[in-house]
Amino acid sequence: MKVLVVNAGSSSLKYQLIDMETEKVIAKGGCERIGIAGSLLKAKGNGKEKVFEQDMPNHKVAIELVLHALRDKEVGVIKSMEEIGAVGHRMVASGEFFNKTTLVTPEVIKTLEEKTFELAPLHNPPAVTGVKACLEVMPNTPMALVFDTSFHSTMPEKAYLYGVAYEDYKDYGVRKYGFHGTSHKFVSQEAAKYLKKAPKDLKIVTCHLGNGSSISAVDGGKCVDTSMGFTPLAGVLMGTRSGDMDPSAVEFLARKKGLSHADVITYLNKKCGVAGISGVSSDFRDLIAGAQQGNKRCALALDMFEYQTKKFIGSYAAAMGGLDCIVFTAGIGENTPVVRAGVLEGLEFLGVKLDKAANEAKNDGTIHEISAKDSRVKVLVIPTNEELVIARETAELL
Ligand code: AMP
């Protein structure tokens, strides 16, 4: 079966067509500037790349163009739409309404719209627009929703509750949900396979470090805690997000800067994190270059990121009562040896011993072990593959 994985944003729609027999991506691409002048689709297939410059006023036109590209003479990989056995949609937030991959039905869409939009106003509405567009264009193809939050639904109450009145959780759903679940699930399962151990016998901390970063504690194959919270603003500081801070300072900052509640949250999402600390960039490549050239604030931003990530690893080892493996993944986790070394420095007391040469070795896109042979805790770099998880879950559900 071939599964089309769709990840729709407000003005973008990324896709991959995956052949489930081989688990290989046979075509991929993305529509950009949907609803904005100058929209285009960049499509890859058959080892070629082609740009389709076409007006895309909405997501329906975008998905139609994707289906056209999948059947194109040059970059096309299928003859007819019927070859697509199912569509898997990435959905960011589920609230407590869905705790697993779910088949798309009219009731499910209604629940998403009525209950989850306010939980993820930037992500869920455009994703649902993408689902509806696909339903219009491919009404007979089964579709599944794969939630970023599902993997975290196993967290115990003591981990996901905030210290607010219990009624605020019951009445409004104010709690930690966590994000990047498909990635944490994938890399923790890959780690178990690599270590030739059953997931139930492993205590793993997975560090998904990218533009958005989150760290999870995976005990016996189940997520027991994670650093992101009610929204993806929580946890370590990120590219442009502040990460955890005292809520009183948020109100103070809003007052000082003359910002509304909504605007101060936008500020903490878009203008803070390592970009705000360094004053240079949200991109770790720029920060590393800046620090090497003596820019103290770039060095400080890197130091803070490494320190905060290290603290999560330590606290999750304590929460799980042990640690067998640390996994690094995503843009920074997979590509920045200097950050990995900074995160791991000082964790020798937990049984972590870095192999410096292995850590510096060039990323070849495969799993590699960067802990020393005699390190009690294994440290792995594992390329994440969220699309493959979405495709697998979709195929399994069907
Ligand atoms: P992601 O959100 O997973 O795509 O990660 C994006 C971040 O990863 C970028 O902001 C960069 O800071 C970092 N990144 C990606 N590739 C590299 C690289 N080759 N070297 C250093 N950092 C990288």
Residues whose N, C-alpha, C, O or C-beta is under 5 A from the ligand:
A	BS01	AMP	L209 G210 N211 G212 S282 D283 F284 R285 A330 G331 I332 N335 T336
